[in-house]
Amino acid sequence: MLARLGGLDILVNNVGGCSAPSGGALALSHADWQQTFETNLFAAVRLDRAFLPKMLEQNSGVIIHISSIERILPLYDATLAYAAAKAALTNYSKGLSNEVAPKGVRVNTVAPGFIESEMTTQLPAKLQDEFLHSIPLGRLGTCEEVAELVAFLAGPGAGYITGQVVNVNGGLYM
């Protein structure tokens, strides 16, 4: 595929989500944890392993991983496995950045907060209200706002930014 494309300049890992049940740590089976880490961490690792060699060969490239505000603000009753996997993804991204930045490849992480999406509409109303009231801007973020940040980080205006976690959270305390 890389030969057909002629190389790869930008890789965005936007996979995420969790189907594990709510109810806290004891409600989660080993399979719940495994599936959540497969989706939210190991998918990014596999993508990077597939495409990073070409970026290193061309001495340039940008990798952006989409994490979550939950990496540091876990909803223990609803999404503990997801929060742990996104924390691992963020830490992996920082380590990868330290490794590949000297070779011309930038790695950054975008950590959305409460974003208007199909997933957030499925959260219990109590959690939705609690989050909305904690956001100083008084509204949810949009997918377009996250996409604009990703586009900026992938572009030349962010040429000196690497190894960073950029939060999209409407001023929510982190």
ZIGI-V218062 format. One line per field, one symbol per residue. phi: phi as a letter, one per 30 degrees, with the letter a starting at -180 (. if undefined). psi: psi as a letter, one per 40 degrees, with the letter a starting at -180 (. if undefined). A space follows every 10 residues. Layout:
BEGIN
phi=???
psi=???
END
This chain:
BEGIN
phi=.ddddikbcb bcccdakacd ddkjeddcde dddddddedc bddddddddd cdedddddha lbcbcccadd dbbdcedcbd dddddddddd deddddeedc edcjccbbbc bdcdcdaddd dddeeededd dedccediad dcdddddddd ddddcddcdc caicccdbbi ieeb
psi=dddddeahdh hhheiiihei iieadeehid ddddddddde dddddddddd dddddddefi ihhhhhbide degigdedfd dddddddddd ddddddddde deeehhhihh gibhhhiddd eeiidddddd ddeehdeeii iidddddddd dddeidefee hieihhigef ehh.
END
